[in-house]
Amino acid sequence: MTDSEELFSRVFGDIERDYGSMRRFLQECGEDALRSRLHAYGEVLQKELKRMLKERYEDLKDL
C-alpha cells in the first residue's frame, strides 16, 4: 500500500464501513461533510485525496 493509499484509507475508510458506500454517505451527509474531512489536511494532501476520490467514485467528478 502506498502512502497515498494509506492516507486515503485513514481519512475515508470509516465511510464505507459505517455507511456501506460512498454514495450512501453522500446521500445522508452531503458533499459538505466530505469537504469538511478534507479541510483538516494541507493543500497538497487535499489535492491528492480529491484526485483519488474522483478516480474511485464517478459521482464525485465535480468535487
N, C-alpha and C positions, 0 to 999 in steps of 0.2 A: 504494500500500500504506500503510495507516495505521500509526501507531506500535505499536499493539497487535498488528496482524498481523505486523509485522516482528519484534517480541519473540517472538511465538508461533513464528515460523519459526526464529529463532535457537535457542530452547530445545528445540523438538521436531522440527525439520527433519531432523535426522540419523536419527531413529527410522524414518521412512518410507523414507529412503534405505538404511539398513542392514538393516532388518527387513522392508521391503516394506509393512507396515501396522501400525497401532497395535494391532490385535488380536493379531498375532503377537508384538509386543514384550511385551504384557501376558501372553501365554501363557508366554513364555520367561523374562521378568524379573519379572513381577508388579507389582501396584499400588504396592508399597513403592518400587520403582525410580522410578516416576513421581512419587511423593510426594517422593522424595529430590531430584529435579530441581527441584521447586517450592520446596523448603526454602531454596535459595540466594537466593531473592528475598524482598523485603519483603512484608508482609501485603497491601497494596493490589495489588501486582503478582500475588501468588499468587491472589487472588480473581479478578482479570481473566483470568489464564491458565486457572484452573479453569472459569470461565464459558465460555471459548472451547473448551476441551476437551469440555465437556458438549454444546455446540452442534454440534460436528463429529462426535462419536463417541457414538452411542446407548448403547453398553455401559458408558459412564463416568458415567451419571446419578447414581450413588451415591458418587462420589469425594469 
